Amino acid sequence: MSSNDIIFILGFNYDSNCYLINGNTLVDTGAGDNKDYLFSKLRENGVEPENIELIINTHCHFDHIGGNYLFPNAKIAVHKVDAISMKNEDSLGTSMSAFSHEGNSKVDIELEDGDEIANFTVIHTPGHTAGGICLWDGENLISGDTIFAGGGVGRMDIGGNYDDMKNSVEKLTRLNIKNIYPGHGPIVENNGKEHIKMSYSLLL
């Protein structure tokens, strides 16, 4: 898979970034308050919202799962640990209530480290949340809130853990990452490995 197969939808307001892959899969859905913006971005890329068949949530925070209800036809995939917070409608675990909209507590697929989904491998990267994941295809890393461009890492004060984050980022340093597609902010093209190293250096 090349980076051209991943369509970047920049987060609007409180929304996380979203990524359209394979024409029918959406990675994260934002906070759910900017339906017209998200739908317009999908349509700009030739995809009707009802044609989204799969949503992969990188973790359970409200700004990543809040728009799941907008896609009632889609199956929802999330790591099995963060699935607990979603299914229990845990406003602490999700960092803010995302459950004013029916459908945001739905989980259809509980992911584990090493699973294959939508041509990506699931990498369990706890630290920001206990069930955070990255998606890896051998070149591109969709990193959720584990790491960001410029050497940033996700906050660890809401259900996170410093030691877990350090171990997760160390795991990522072993990969030959070209491009990074983070949960917030700009993407990284061509020198992703250097940004991973910068992230890890912050944690030492």
C-alpha positions as CSV (number, residue, x, y, z in Angstrom):
1,M,0.0,0.0,0.0
2,S,1.3,3.5,-0.8
3,S,0.5,6.7,0.9
4,N,-1.8,7.6,-2.0
5,D,-4.3,5.0,-0.7
6,I,-4.7,6.9,2.6
7,I,-6.8,10.1,2.3
8,F,-6.2,12.6,5.1
9,I,-9.2,14.5,6.5
10,L,-7.8,17.2,8.9
11,G,-9.7,17.4,12.1
12,F,-12.1,20.4,12.5
13,N,-12.6,22.0,15.9
14,Y,-12.5,19.3,18.5
15,D,-12.4,16.5,15.9
16,S,-9.5,14.2,15.5
17,N,-8.0,13.7,12.1
18,C,-9.8,11.0,10.1
19,Y,-8.4,8.8,7.4
20,L,-10.2,7.2,4.5
21,I,-8.7,4.0,3.3
22,N,-9.7,1.6,0.6
23,G,-12.7,3.7,-0.2
24,N,-14.9,2.1,2.4
25,T,-13.0,2.3,5.7
26,L,-12.7,5.3,8.0
27,V,-10.1,5.5,10.8
28,D,-11.6,7.6,13.6
29,T,-14.7,9.7,13.2
30,G,-14.0,12.9,15.2
31,A,-16.2,14.2,18.0
32,G,-19.4,13.9,16.0
33,D,-20.3,17.6,16.0
34,N,-19.2,18.5,12.4
35,K,-21.3,16.1,10.3
36,D,-21.5,18.4,7.2
37,Y,-17.7,19.0,7.2
38,L,-16.9,15.3,7.4
39,F,-19.5,14.2,4.9
40,S,-18.3,16.9,2.5
41,K,-14.7,15.6,2.7
42,L,-15.9,12.1,2.0
43,R,-17.9,13.2,-1.0
44,E,-15.0,15.3,-2.3
45,N,-13.2,11.9,-2.6
46,G,-16.1,10.1,-4.3
47,V,-17.4,8.3,-1.2
48,E,-21.0,8.6,0.1
49,P,-21.2,8.3,3.9
50,E,-23.6,5.3,3.7
51,N,-20.9,3.4,1.8
52,I,-18.5,3.4,4.8
53,E,-18.5,-0.3,5.8
54,L,-15.9,-0.3,8.5
55,I,-14.7,2.2,11.2
56,I,-11.5,1.6,13.1
57,N,-11.1,3.6,16.2
58,T,-7.5,4.1,17.3
59,H,-8.7,4.5,20.9
60,C,-11.8,5.3,22.8
61,H,-11.6,9.1,23.5
62,F,-14.6,11.2,22.6
63,D,-12.8,13.1,19.8
64,H,-12.1,9.9,17.9
65,I,-15.3,7.9,18.5
66,G,-17.9,10.7,18.7
67,G,-18.9,10.5,15.1
68,N,-19.3,6.7,14.9
69,Y,-23.1,7.2,15.1
70,L,-23.0,9.0,11.8
71,F,-22.2,5.7,10.0
72,P,-25.0,3.2,11.2
73,N,-24.1,0.8,8.3
74,A,-20.5,0.4,9.4
75,K,-19.0,-2.1,11.7
76,I,-17.0,-0.6,14.5
77,A,-13.5,-2.0,15.4
78,V,-11.5,-1.0,18.5
79,H,-9.0,-2.7,20.7
80,K,-10.6,-5.0,23.2
81,V,-9.4,-3.0,26.2
82,D,-10.9,0.3,25.0
83,A,-14.0,-1.6,23.9
84,I,-14.8,-1.9,27.6
85,S,-15.1,1.9,28.1
86,M,-17.2,2.2,24.9
87,K,-19.6,-0.6,25.7
88,N,-20.0,0.6,29.3
89,E,-20.5,4.2,28.2
90,D,-17.7,5.2,30.5
91,S,-17.4,9.0,30.3
92,L,-14.2,8.9,32.3
93,G,-12.6,6.3,30.1
94,T,-13.6,8.2,27.0
95,S,-12.4,11.5,28.5
96,M,-15.8,13.1,27.9
97,S,-19.3,11.7,27.2
98,A,-19.6,10.6,23.6
99,F,-22.9,8.8,24.3
100,S,-25.5,11.5,23.8
101,H,-25.8,9.9,20.3
102,E,-27.1,6.4,20.2
103,G,-24.6,4.1,18.4
104,N,-21.4,5.4,19.9
105,S,-21.3,2.5,22.4
106,K,-21.4,-0.1,19.7
107,V,-18.4,-2.3,19.1
108,D,-18.5,-5.1,16.5
109,I,-14.9,-6.2,16.3
110,E,-12.6,-6.3,19.3
111,L,-9.0,-6.0,18.1
112,E,-5.8,-7.4,19.5
113,D,-2.1,-6.9,18.8
114,G,-1.1,-8.5,15.5
115,D,-4.6,-8.6,14.0
116,E,-4.9,-7.8,10.3
117,I,-7.7,-5.4,9.3
118,A,-8.2,-3.4,6.1
119,N,-4.7,-4.4,4.8
120,F,-3.1,-3.0,8.0
121,T,-1.5,-4.8,11.0
122,V,-2.8,-3.7,14.4
123,I,0.0,-2.6,16.8
124,H,-1.2,-2.3,20.4
125,T,0.4,0.9,21.7
126,P,-1.0,1.7,25.2
127,G,0.1,4.9,26.9
128,H,-2.5,7.5,25.8
129,T,-5.2,4.9,26.7
130,A,-4.8,1.3,27.7
131,G,-6.2,0.1,24.4
132,G,-4.6,2.5,22.0
133,I,-3.5,1.1,18.7
134,C,-1.5,2.1,15.6
135,L,-2.1,0.7,12.1
136,W,0.9,-0.4,10.1
137,D,1.2,-1.5,6.5
138,G,5.0,-1.8,6.1
139,E,5.4,1.8,5.1
140,N,2.7,4.0,6.6
141,L,1.8,4.3,10.3
142,I,-1.7,5.6,11.3
143,S,-0.7,6.5,14.8
144,G,-3.8,7.8,16.6
145,D,-2.7,9.8,19.7
146,T,0.4,7.8,20.4
147,I,2.8,10.0,18.4
148,F,2.5,13.3,16.5
149,A,4.5,15.1,13.9
150,G,7.6,16.9,15.3
151,G,8.2,14.4,18.1
152,G,5.1,14.8,20.2
153,V,3.4,12.1,22.2
154,G,-0.2,11.8,23.5
155,R,-1.1,13.1,26.9
156,M,-1.0,10.5,29.7
157,D,-3.3,12.1,32.3
158,I,-6.6,10.6,31.3
159,G,-6.4,6.8,31.5
160,G,-2.8,6.9,30.2
161,N,0.4,5.5,31.6
162,Y,4.0,6.9,31.1
163,D,5.8,3.5,31.2
164,D,3.3,2.1,28.7
165,M,3.8,5.1,26.4
166,K,7.6,4.7,26.6
167,N,7.4,1.0,25.8
168,S,5.0,1.6,22.9
169,V,7.1,4.3,21.3
170,E,10.2,2.2,21.7
171,K,8.4,-0.6,19.8
172,L,7.7,1.9,17.0
173,T,11.4,2.9,16.7
174,R,12.1,-0.7,15.4
175,L,9.9,-0.1,12.4
176,N,11.1,1.4,9.1
177,I,8.3,4.0,9.1
178,K,8.1,6.3,6.0
179,N,4.9,8.3,6.6
180,I,3.0,9.0,9.8
181,Y,-0.7,9.8,9.9
182,P,-1.4,11.1,13.5
183,G,-4.6,11.7,15.3
184,H,-4.1,15.4,15.4
185,G,-2.0,17.9,13.4
186,P,-0.1,17.5,10.2
187,I,1.0,14.3,8.6
188,V,4.7,13.3,8.2
189,E,5.9,12.3,4.8
190,N,9.1,10.4,3.9
191,N,11.0,10.8,7.2
192,G,8.7,9.2,9.7
193,K,11.4,7.3,11.4
194,E,13.1,10.5,12.5
195,H,9.9,11.8,14.1
196,I,9.6,8.5,16.0
197,K,13.1,8.9,17.3
198,M,12.3,12.5,18.4
199,S,9.2,11.2,20.2
200,Y,11.1,8.5,22.0
201,S,13.8,11.0,23.1
202,L,11.1,13.0,24.9
203,L,10.3,10.0,27.1
204,L,13.9,9.1,28.2
